[in-house]
Amino acid sequence: MKPTVIFATAMMTCALAGCSTSGKINYPAAPQDGTVDTIFGLEVNDIYRPLENDTAPATLAWVEAENKVTEDYLSKIPFRKAIAERLTNLNNYVKRGLPVRRSDGRYYYSENDGLRNQYVIYRTSDLSSPEREVFLDPNTLSDDGTVALGGMTQSKDGRYSAYTINRSGSDWVEIYVMDTETKELLPDHIEWAKFTDAEWDGDGFYYSAYPRPEQGKEFSNANENHQVMYHKLGTPQSEDIVVFSDPANPLHFHNAVMADTDPVLFVTIGGQGVGNAVKMRRGNQWVTVSPDQDYECSIIDVIDGKIYLLTSYGAPLKRVMVVDVKNPSRENWRELIPESDRVLEYAVLSGDDMYLGYQKDASDHIAIYNLDGTQKSEIQLPGVGSLSLSASRRHPEDVFYSLSSFTSPSTIYAYDAASGRSTQLFRPEIEGINLDDYVTEQVFYPSADGTKIPMFLTYKKGLERNGKNPVYLYGYGGFNVSLPPSFSAYRLFMLDNGVIYAQTNLRGGSEYGEPWHQAGIKMNKQNVFDDFIAAGEYLISEGWTSPDYLTIEGGSNGGLLVGAVVNQRPDLFKVAFPRVGVMDMMRYHLFTIGWNWASDYGTSADSPEMAAYLLGYSPLHTIRNDGTPYPAIMVTTADHDDRVVPAHSFKYAAALQAADTGDAPKLIRIDSKAGHGAGKPTAKVIEEYADIYSFMFHNLGITPETK
């Protein structure tokens, strides 16, 4: 009996893990129940519904089997280990964040001296001095680097510092409090907060949280009834006070905002529109500043009884308004700085100056205005790229910005408003790399309806248009998110191997304001797919590449993008990476905060027309099954992703593997102790990109140079 049992067990393991003697991949059989939903008369197959239960034994067994298949495939790629080593070397350089002068008068900044899993927070009294001290090291909070620091805020007097952490990539937030001077941890500890920092007021702080989730469903059940709470230092969380809630609208987000100059409390309300409402507390009453979620509205500050705010109301590219704090309703707003031909992204005060961050053709600019709305100047930047700004009203002498591009890592400058000069404070150096060897150009190509779409192309100098250059095309196209130039050491590996990195600015983003966003949402979503497909066609027609050398990638909403365009144009691409994607458009709104995406997507419950439209492009439901060859695909997700739950990728991968789409591999890579992407440890990021690049080069038939 014993040998028989061992043999049967081995055969079961082989079947689950996809063992094969022929070289063709045998994919694990996914649990299924034959579910068919009827939505407005439409029959919607969802046979892999059991995979939505991510803690069920059958799902866990399937995940284990899929990871075995993927690991078996990747382990046979001869240059996988060498790629990982090269990526490790490329990332082993000092990276630093912008300095911020906090309430205690000292400067705080983050830094990674090379390959630490998480950035360390340092502080100093003098940025020109090499002397500094570690204020908080998140690497000490876990053995494997999977506890990530979120935000850090300081009480108005600087006595206390609160910081947020996320565990294993989850969106759930915990808040801890330290004595700023001694760095000793206080007993205050907040759990089950989400999408929040600590907003200090008096002897405590505001934060936003959901009710404690059902045990075992922490990462999948819908999140409802977001509340603003107040925590008084020295008291247990059970005694925290509900400051703002709206039970009649359980699908709204609520976040506290304290004005910096005057102690005025605002609550922003979002989640079911393209913008957000704003309320202000006056005594024990809440008064309305901005009444609806049809427009964006953010509080800049309150000065001398006037509220300064940035809004898209009456200005699709946004403008600055001012209103009396005693009569803050929208009809009393007065325009201070009008809309321009550039998209206004943010406004920050520095003394009596207002720094406005603009974007034009997906590149950033900063203009400086007086509080009366007249323009003083514009910062003459040392290059074109993506900007971050650090400034505050109480410390006008401390203005810092960082600038990065596709060919330059984030470099930090101090700006002197009096002279208009920028002084470089920090520039990373990557050993063995000459960044002048690479070049970026911006092109504009026509989409299917003739709309001109901008795209950045970055490649190594001397590259020729021979139609056989490998291209790595990346896009997003949604939720008012812009894709400006940014630096990644990982990409250097591709560039050094003749790959062109193409980043396209699709409709649905914020590159040209709200009209550009509206052109890519709901019943206009196909525009986004058309824009991405047109990018591939342009790269081919212009002689950069061919379908045999074109790889596409996108994450989250971009994962949806990749899944949709592969189904629509499988002939156009050789390799595809749909990462942590929204793949089931008929049920996405039923999990965690999926309902929040309805402002971009609409839902299958809205109307027969919307349900049919979503079903028409939903990646899960539009996979071909007629022998049409598909590109090589590697889906990526993670077990703690409570933003886009892994069930999306699970069901999509199971359906993809079961369909007749040719012999190219259809794998899924399921990370453990990881989430949607933010805060992922450096070691895990390197492992993931080593697998992605190995899969890509292997399926392009290219052996990369790894030295």
N, C-alpha and C positions, 0 to 999 in steps of 0.2 A: 504493500500500500504506500509506503513512504516514497519510493521513487516515482510512483504515479502522481502523487500529490505535488511533488516538486516539479514534474514535467508540466502538469496542468497550470500551475502557478506561473511558470516561465512563459508558457504560451499566452496566458492572459496578459502578462506584462508586455510581451512583444506586440500583441494586438493593440494595446492601449498606446504604446510608445511609438508605433509606426515603423516597426522593424521591417526591413525589406531586403531581399537578395537580388532584386532586379534593378535597384537604383531608383525606382519610382517611389514617391513618398506615399506611405499608407497612413492616412490621417486617423486620429482617434474618432470613434463614433460618439457624437454628442448626445446627451440626454434630450429627449423630445417628447411631446405629448399630443401633437397634432392640432394644436390650438388654431382656430380660425375665427377672427373677430369680424363682426359686421358693423361698419361705420358709415352712416348715411347711405346704406344700401351697398357699400363696397365690401367685398370679401377680402380680408387682409390676413394672409397666412403668417402665423407666428409660431411655427412648430417647435422652435427652440426656446419657448417661454421658460422652461425649467432653469435655464442658465441665468435668469434674472435673480434667482436665489443663490447669492454668492457664497453662502455658508452651508449649503446642502452638501451632503457627502458625495452625491453624483457629480455636482459641479466641481468640487475640490478634486475629485479623481480625474475629471476631464482636464482641469487646469494643469495638474501634475503631468498627465500624459502629453498634453500639448507642449509644455515646456521641455519635455524629454525629446520630442520630435524636433523642436527648434534647436535645442542644444546639440543634438546629434548632427543636424545639418550644418550648423555653424562651425562645429568642432572639426569638420573635415575640410574647411577652407584653410589652405596652408599658410596664408599671410595674416590670419586673424590676430594671432598673438603679437606679431610684429607691428600691426597697426595700433594695437592697444599701447604698446611700448612707445611708439612714435607720438601718439596723442598725449601720453603722460608727459613726455619730454616737452612738447609744445606748450602744455599748460603749466609747466613748472616755472612761472615767473611771478613777480610781485604785482598784485592788483589792489587798487585802493579806491574807496568810495569818497564822495564829497565830504569835506568837513562841515560840521554844524556847530555853531556856538549856542550852547544851551543856557538854561536859567541860572546855573551855578557859575556862569562866566567862562567855563572851559570849553575847549573844542573837542568834539567827538567825531570819529570816523571809523569806517570798517576797513579791514585789510586782510588779504590772504597772501601769505608769503610764498605761496607756490601751490602745493597740492593738499592743503588742509581741506577737509570735507565741508567746513563752514567758515565764513569770514569771522574774524575776531574784532571786537569793538575796543578801540583804544581811545585814550583821552590825554590831552596835554593843555598846558596854559599858554604855550608859545609854539605856534606852528613852524617857526624858523629853527626851533631847537630840536635836536635828535632825541631829547629826553621825552619819554612818554610812559604811560602805564596801561596795562591791560585792565579794562573796565569790566568786560564780560566776554567769556570765551564759550560759545555754544558747543564747541567740540567736547567740552567736559560734561555735557548734559546727557550724552549717550555714548555707548561703546562703539557704535558703528556709524555715527554722524547723521543719523536719521531724525534727530531733533533739530529743527531749524528755527532761527530767530526771525520773528516777523517784524514788528515795529518796536520803537522805544520812545517814551515820552517822559518829560520831567515836570514835577509840580512847579507852580509859578515861582515859589521861593527857592527852588533847586534842591530842597532837602531830600526829596524822594524821587526815585526813578522807577517807572513801570515798564516792563517789557513783555511781549507776547511770544509764544512759541507754538509751533505746529509739529505734531508727531507723525512720523512715517508718511509725510506728504499730504495728510488730511487737511481739509479746510477748517476743522474744529480748532479753536484757539484756547489756550490757557494763558492767564495773566499772572505774573509774579511782580512783587514789589521789593526794591532794595533801598537801603539807606545809601544815598548818593556818595557821601563822604567815606564811610567805612566799607561799603560794598556788601554789607551784611544783609542776608535775606530776611524779610519780615514774614510773619505767619500768614499774611494775606495771600490767598490763592483762589483765582476764579477759574471755573471749568465750564465747558459747553457754551462758550462764547463763539461768535462767528462773524466774519467780515467786520472786524473792529480793532481799534487800538484803545488805550486808556486815555480819556479826555479829562484832564485834571480841572477840578473846581473846588476851592476850599480845602477841607481836610479829607478829600476823597476824589473819586473819578467816576465818570460815566463810561458805560460800555454797552455793547449790543449782544444779545444772546437769544437763543431759542430755548424752549422747554427741554428738559433732559430727554434724550431720545430713548426709544424702546431698546432694551438690551438685545444685542445680536443684529439690530438693524441700524446701527449708528452711521453706516456709510452708504445706505441705500434709500431709506424711507424719506418721503417728502418733508422738507423743512417748512414749517408754517408758524406764524405768530412771532415775528422778530420784535423784540422789546428793547427799549432803552432802559438800562438799570443804573442806579447810583450805589456805589460801594463806599462806605465810610471806613477809613483805615482803622485796623484794630478790631473789626467786627467780622463774624463769619458770613460767608456768602448767603446763607439762608436768611439773613436779616437785610439783604439788599432791597432797595425800594424800586418799584416800577415807576419810572419817570414818564415814559410815553409808550403807549401801545394802541393798537387799532384792531380789535377783534373782528370788526366788520370787514376788514381787508387783510386776511391772514397771509396773503402772498406779497405783501409789501416789505421792503427793507427799511429799517429806521436807524439812523446814525446821528449821534450827538456831535455838534460842532461848537466849540467855545471860541468866541471872538478873542483875538490876541490882545488888543489894546483895551477894550472895555469888557467887563465880565458879563457878556450877553450870551445866552444859550439858544442855539438853533437846533432843529432836527430836520435832516433831509429825508425825504420819503421817495423811494424808487421801487423798481422791480417789475412794473407792468406798463412801462412806456419807454419812449426813447430818451426821456429826460428825468427830471425829479421835481417834486414839490418841496417847499421849504416852509416850516413853521418856526415861530419865535416865541419863547416864554416871556410873558410879561406878568410878574407877580405869580399868581396861581392859574393864570389863563394862557392858552395858546392862541396866538394870532397868526394869520396867514400872510406870508411874504410872497410866495409863488404858489398858485393854487392847484396846479396839475402837473402831470408827468409828460406833457406834450413838448416841453422845452427843457433844456439844461439850465440849471441855476446853481451857482456855487458862491458861497460867502467869502469875500476877500478879507474884510475886517470891518470893525465898527470904530469910527474916529469922530470925536466931537459930536456925538449924537447922530451921525450919518452912517448908514449901511452902504458899503461898497460891494457890489456883486458883479459877477460875470455871467452872462446869459446868452442863449440862442433865441430868446423871445424877440421876434421882429427882426432878427439878424441871423440867417442860417450859418454865417461864418463867425458869429458871436461878437459881442461888444461889452463894454463896461458901463454899468448904470449906478446911480446913487439915489438913495431915498432916506427920508427922515425916519429915525428909529421909532418915533411916536405914531407914524402913519405909513407903515411899510408895505401896504398892499400894492399890487402891480400898477393900478391906475395912477399911483403917485410917483412911480419911478421916473427918473430923469436921465437922459443919455449923457454920459460923461466922455467916453471915448467911442466913437462910432465904428461900425463894421468897416473893414478894409477889404482888399482883394486877397488877403492872406487869412488862413484859419487861425483864430485866436484860441490857444490851448489852455493857458493858465495865466494868472496874475499874482505877483508876489510883492509885498511892500518891503521897502528898505528905507527907514527914516521917512522922509516925506516924498520919496520917489516910488513909482510903481513900475515894476519890471514886467513886461508883457512877453510871453512866449508865443511866437507865431510859427506856422508851418506853411511853406510854399513849395509845391512840387515835391512833397515828402522830405524836405530838408528844413532844419530849424533855424530860427532867428530870434533875437531879443531886442525889443525896443524899450526905451525908458521914457516915462511920462511924469509930469507933475501931478499933484492931487487935484489940480483944477482942470485936468484933461488935456493940457498942452504937451506936445512931444518935445523932449529935451534932446534926445540923441538915440543912436542905435549902436549896440556893441559891435565893433569891427572884429569879427571872428577870425581866428587863424586858419580856418578851413571850413569845408562844407560837411555837415553830418548831423548827428543826433546830440541834443543838448540836455543837460540837467542843471538846475539852478538851486543854490542855497543862499538865502538871504532872510533877514527879519527886520521888523520895524524898530526894535529896540537896539539893534547893533548895525547901524547903517555903514559902518566902516568895514564890515565883514560881508563881502559879496564874493561868492565862488561859483564857478561853473565847470562842468566837464564836457568835453567834446570827443566824440568817437565817430568812426566811419568804418566802411568795410575793410579799409587798409590801414587803420590806425586804432590801437586800443585806447580806452578811455583815459584822456589826459586832463589833468586838473589845473585850473587857472584861478588866480585871484584878480578881481577887477576893481580898479580904482576909479570911482565915478568922477572925481574932480579932474583927473587928467585924461580919462577915457582909455587908459592903458590896461592891457592884460599881462600878467606876469605868470609864467609857467611855474607851478609848484611841484608837479609830479608827472612824470611820463614813464610808463612801463617799458622795459627792455626785454625782448625775447631773444635768448641766446641762440646764435646761429641763424637768425632770420633778418634779412634786409627787406623792410616793408616797402622800400622803393621799387622792389621787383614786381609789385602788383599794381594794377590800374583798375579804376571803376569808371564806367560811362553810363549815362542815363539815356534811354531811348523811349520813344513813344510809338506804340503800335495800334492799329485799328482792331476793335472788337467786332463781333458779328454785326452789330447795328451801326458801325462806323465810329463809335466813341473812342477817343484816343486814350490809351491806358499807359501810364508811366511804368518803366521797369529799369532796375539797375542791373548792370552786368559787370561782374568782377572776375578778373582772370590774370594770369601771369603774362607779363610783357613778352612780346614776340610771338604770341599765339596766332596761328593762321586760321582763317575761315576755310576749312577743308571739308565741311559737312560731316566730319567724323569726331568732332570734339565732344567728349562727354559733358552734359549739362545737368546741373542739379537745380531744378526749378522749385521755388518756394512761394507759397501764397497763403492768404488768410481770408480776407474779404467779408468782414462782418462786424457788427456790434460797435461801430464807430471807432474801430481800432486802426491806427495808422502803422505802417511799417516803414519807418525811416531807416537810414543807413545805421548799421551796428556792427561791432567787431566780434569775431569768434575765432579763437585760436584753433578750434577744431577744423574750421574751414581752410586754414592754411595747408593742412594735409591734402585736401582736395585740390586746391589751387596749384600746389607743387606737383601734382600728378596730372596736370593738363585739364582739370575740370573747370568749367565756367560756372560760377555761382550766379544764378539769376533770381532776383527778388522782385516780384511784380506787385503793384499797388492797385488791387482790384476794387471795383465798386463794392459798397457795403462798409468800407472803412471810412475814416474821417479826413483823408488826404485833401479833399476839397469841400469840406463842410457837410452840413446835413443833407443837401441835395445828392451828394455822392453816396452818402449812407443810404438814403431812401431808395436810390436806384438799384440797391442790391439786397433788399429785404422783402419778405413775404412773397407776393405774387411777382416780384422782380428778381427773385433769387436766381433764376436761370441766367440772368446777366452775369452773375459772379462766375458761374461755370463757363459761360461763353468767353468771358475775359481771360480765364485761365487757359482754356483750350486755344484761344487765339494767341496767347503768349507762346505756347509750344509750336503752333503753326508758323509764327513769325520767326522764331529761332531756326526753324528748318528752312523756310523760304529765303532767309537772309544768309544761308550758308554756314551758320554756326554749328549745326548739328544735324542729326537725322533721328527718326524714331528708334533706331537700334541703340542710340546712345543717350536717350532722354530719360532722366529720373525725376520724379516729382515727390514732394513732401509737404505735409501740412499737419498742424496739431490742433485738437479741439474742434472749433468751427472749421479750421483748416483740414482736419481729418475727414470731416463731412465732405469738404471740397474735393479732396483726393478720391474718396470713395465714389462720389457722384460722377466725376469726370472719367474715372476708369470705366465705369459702366457705360457711359455715353460714347467714349472714344478709346476703347482698349487698344486700337491700332496705333495710337499716337505715342505711346509710352513703352519703355522697356522695363522699368523698375518703378515701384510705387510704395510709399510709406504713409499710410493713414495712421496718424498717431493720436491716441486718446480721443478718438473722434465721436461725434454725435451721428450714429449710424442708423438708428431707428427713429425716423421722423414722426411715426404715428404714436409713439408712447414716451418720447423724451420728457414730456412735461410732467410725468408721474413720479419722477425720481428726484430726490434731494432738492436742488434749486432749479431743476429743469424748467419749471414754470416761468422763471425769470427770462427765458430766451424767447418767449412768445412774442415780444415786441419786435423781434427780428424775423422769426419764422412763421408766426401764427401757429395754431394747433389743429389737430385733426378733429377736435370738438367744436371748432368755430363755425363751420358751415360745410355743406357738401362740396362747394367749389374749393375751399382751402384743403379739405381732406384729400380730394383728388389731386390737387397740385402737389401736396407733400408726398403722397404715394408715388407720384410720377417721377420723383428724383431721389427718394429715400434710398441710401446705399444698400441697406439690408434687403429691400424689396425689389430692386431693379437689377440684381445680378443676372447676367445672361446664363443660359443653360442649354446652349445649342452648339457647343463645340467651338465658338469664337475664341481664338487665343487671347488670353489676358496677359498683361505684364507679370513679372515676378513681383509678389506682394509680401511685405512683412508688416503686419498690424502690430502696434504696440499699445499696451495699457498697463495698469498697475492695480494691485489688490486694495490699496487705500485711496483710490481716486473717488472722492465723494463730490466732485464737481461734475464730471461726465462719468457716470458709474461704469465699471468694466463690462456690465452686461451688454452694452452697445457693441463693444468690440468682440465679446464672446459670441454673440448671436451672429454677427456679421462674418466672423472667421469661420464659424461652423457652416453657415450657408455657402460661403465661398468655397470651402473645401469639398462640399458635397456636390457642387455644380460642375457641369462639363465646360471648363474654360481653358482647356489645353493643359500642357504638362509643366509649365513654369510653376515654381513653388509658390504655395499660398500658406505662409506661416503666421503664427501669432506669438509675440514675445510678451510674457506677462511678468512684470517686475514685482518683487515682494518688498514690503515695508516702504512703499513709495506711493505717490499720489499723482496729481495732475501735472506736476513738473516743478512747481516753485519749491525752493529749498532743498532740492535733491542733492545729496552729498556728491562731492567731486568724483569720488571713486565710482559711484554708480553712473554718473554722467559719462565718464570715460568708457566704462564697460558698454553702455548703450550705444554710444557713437562708434565704438570699435565694431560692434555687431552690425550696425547700420551700414557703415562703409564697407565692411567685409562682404555683406550680402550684395551691396550695390556693385562693387568691382567684380565680384565673382560672376554675377549675372550679366554684366556688360562684357565679360570675357577679357578683362584687363587685369594684369598682375601689377599692382602699384609698387612704386618705389617707397620704401619705408625708412630710409635713412636721412 
